[in-house]
Amino acid sequence: MTLLSVQDLRVTFGTADGDVHAVKGVSFDVAAGETVAIVGESGSGKSVTANSLLRLNFGADVRTSGRILLEGRDVLAMSEDEVRAVRGRDVAMIFQDPLTALNPFYTVGRQIAEAYEVHHPGTSKKDLREIALDSLRKVGIPEPTKRVDQYPHEFSGGMRQRIVIAIALVNSPKILIADEPTTALDVTVQAQILELIAAMQQEHGSAVVLITHDLGVVAEITERVMVMYAGRVVESASVVDAFATPTHPYTRGLLKSVKSLDTGRHERLESIPGIPPSLIKLPSGCPFHPRCSFASSLGSRCSTEVPELRAVGSSSSACHLPNERLLDLLGGAHDR
Ligand code: SF4
């Protein structure tokens, strides 16, 4: 069952230097209980896409168009009051940095209780405390009866992220958006947090939209991946297909730049040449063409024509290369 349907989402920020086209026609669906990852470098539009789901892109001149259907209701057409009712109850967000996501002046118990009370007014103080304790227990905070009255600075980074997850899940949201949830954490804690998100998802049956630049995180807990570049989805595939047979040169570049089990000890990882383009002045044609090693094989087509997302095998790819060539050339992303 489709829970969320994003259709032709476009987000533009007006700035003194010109319009920043952060998201340019993104469409995707998320089913109940599914985990979808949106992957890309900084400036690819992944976080702006995620923020749009809760109308959290702020600024003097933000222009958003398209449709974001949450169980058939368009978030972009809702009143402010309606969006506030959705935030935290139907759709909750786990932010990147737990320290800034938590209020340093309130105990963690109070912050969990407030997140619940805002959608359940009239809940007694006793019940709110029980709910806070239960939430801390579920996310694995030891000694919850003592910790519930402590402040965020009294917790480690990993424990703080557990508290942020407890707040996000206290209303059993249908959709959980996790924006780089492990980036600010020690590597040893990252896996624990990902396992916790996966376990909590199973318990609550929520759909998860995971925003990350880290393909290792994607492999860990997601089923489907969308790769974004310069505000567009350039590849959409199951995680298995994206890793085994990527169908876009950019995805291939991302895979070659991370370590895998096949990487030899003394082998150098490849990086994608160049830098991501300016979103104010995008290159003509395929925005990846200045960095793409396959562009020259297609004459001037790559620098003049924007490729549309189309089916390649069981994936979708926005590249002009013919399907057979894409599968042949890119399927060997792990060959070194
Ligand atoms: Fe590379 Fe051309 Fe495909 Fe863009 S359309 S990814 S430049 S081959």
Residues whose N, C-alpha, C, O or C-beta is under 5 A from the ligand:
A	BS01	SF4	P249 C286 F288 H289 C292 F294 A295 C302 P307 A318 C319 H320 L321
